[in-house]
Amino acid sequence: MSDTDRANSRILVVDDELVVVSLVKEALEEDGYNLSMATNGKEALAAMEQQEFDLIISDIRMPKMDGIELVSRARQIQPGISVIFMTAFANLDSAKDAIKQGAVDYIMKPFELHEMRQAVGQAFALREQAAKSDSDSHLEHLSDLNQVLYEVGDKRSLLIESLRFALVHSDADRGVVLNWSKDYTNFQALSIVDESVADRQVPDEEISEALARLDPEQFNEPLLTASFQEHPLWAMSHSCPAAGDVIKDWFASTAQTATVPIKRADRLYGLLIIQLGDSSSASVKASLKLLNLSAAQLAISLENLELLDETQEAYQRLKALQDETIQLEKMATKGEMSAEIGHELNNFLGVVAGNLSLLQHQVAKNSIDGLDKYLRAIEENVDKIKTFTSNLMDLRSISTSKEVICFARLLTEVVDYLRPQKRFKGVTLELKTLPESIPFNADNTHVQQLLYNLFNNAADATRECDRRHITARVDVDTAQNHFTFSITDTGSGIEPELLEKAFNERFTTKDDGHGYGLVVCKRIIDGHDGTLHIDSAVGKGTTIRIDFPLAASVDTAHPAPVAQ
């Protein structure tokens, strides 16, 4: 997209958080885009009545009028407008609604600025492709291909179906699709000649050296060649005859051939090569457009498949770690230190399992947005588990590191992370209005663990109740230099004779509980100079209140990242 095109573009950014609007506006204006801002749906619709926009970037959750309703009404004013949604909540229903509204992207908050720039660039690229489309039939064909790629689940099927699609809609009878791994250690070539499919194998050692010398820049755009000697792969055939034979075996000397890169971002996954024969120039031009778009869809599917493989590997590692954790919990009965570490391992595994569930959900939707974020979270927590396991094996103590954090912000992030989890399905989780700044000198990881335990226990306590409601709030008493965090559930409650045991010894009301959770919570509270109060009534619910001292300085408070 040229600088002139960007300057002529019109983008409307809508979010009830002015800081988000300003951040997006500043980043995109640096790239030369023309932006307008609105802080609610009413302002956005009024702006659209005054001028035309090419793209609307909107938050989903906003007061009075959410982003889904805004876009639905905006399309009545400007039917052709493109849409990018932003959200801080990994919610399946909102994702479905976004898809129904024809969103070109779905960005999770907090996001990196390069993610936003990339999404906007892709949105305008799609608009440009649609504008240049010769007929609606191309879009229908691509929709058919997208459905096929969504239904198949292995690489070979992806390659064959994409090649068949390319041949049918290019009116060709022969072609080949080449695919190689990122490290060039695996090469696959599938050819179709007169509907007959052939697999060609090339020794990994030979092909890896030849591919490493191949210049990906030669394949930035579709390429037309009249003979194999003109093709960039001709040079490869000298250093790797077996690779060259893959092409030469079916490459007719007088046939015009189209080579389309299977590419996404900077990654070249392979090549789609189709013999076009003696087609007219107009027909060739139309075929190249469709081939280019279908190769792009294939690249996305291959990327999804790689991410799925990584997910399955992570899942196998997780299962191994879960088995190890079971053994560690058995060891926990032999000492309090082992008990605490075993319980913390379970908490880390809960975070890993949550991110794995979100990642698998995204892959099931054939969407790659946010997958790298979930994988990073899984890897970080697996590394933490390894550290804890190592500490247990050589009997080292658990280290603690305190810094001044903002408790209100940390609490909000934890609640936002827990809401979409399976445990909280059917639970109304209410977070009362919080003071803007609550400075707290604390170990961020331990406080997260405390909050996870309290909310999870509250959710479990309401499992058999008709009304499942959890309320959390924070009250600050600057005169007494402390703040009070309280969590109330509408659960089954705790009998008075059992109430004294809670938090002081191994105690649980769960059939599958081990009784260490509340003991660990009490140790974390004590370690942060906190005071615990419990009020509970059988059949009505429980309220837990914890008093913590405020930190000395508000200005130095900053939140540490939540382990998601």
Secondary structure, DSSP 8 states (H G I E B T S, - for coil): --HHHHHH--EEEE-S-HHHHHHHHHHHHHTT--EEEESSHHHHHHHHHHS--SEEEEES--SSS-HHHHHHHHHHH-TT-EEEEEESS--HHHHHHHHHTT-SEEEESS--HHHHHHHHHHHHHHHHHHHH-S-HHHHHHHHHHHHHHHH--SHHHHHHHHHHHHHHHTT-SEEEEEEE-TTS--EEEEEEETTEEEEE---HHHHHHHHHTS-GGGGSS-EEESSGGGSTHHHHHHH-HHHHHHHHTT--TT-EEEEEEEEETTEEEEEEEEEEES--HHHHHHHHHHHHHHHHHHHHHHHHHHHHHHHHHHHHHHHHHHHHHHHHHHHHTT-HHHHHHHHHHHHHHHHHHHHHHHHHHHHHTT--TTHHHHHHHHHHHHHHHHHHHHHHHTT-------EEEEHHHHHHHHHHHHTTSGGGTT-EEEE----S--EEEE-HHHHHHHHHHHHHHHHHHTTT-SS-EEEEEEEEETTTTEEEEEEEE-S----HHHHTTTTTSS---STT--S-HHHHHHHHHHHTT-EEEEEEETTTEEEEEEEEE--S-STT--------
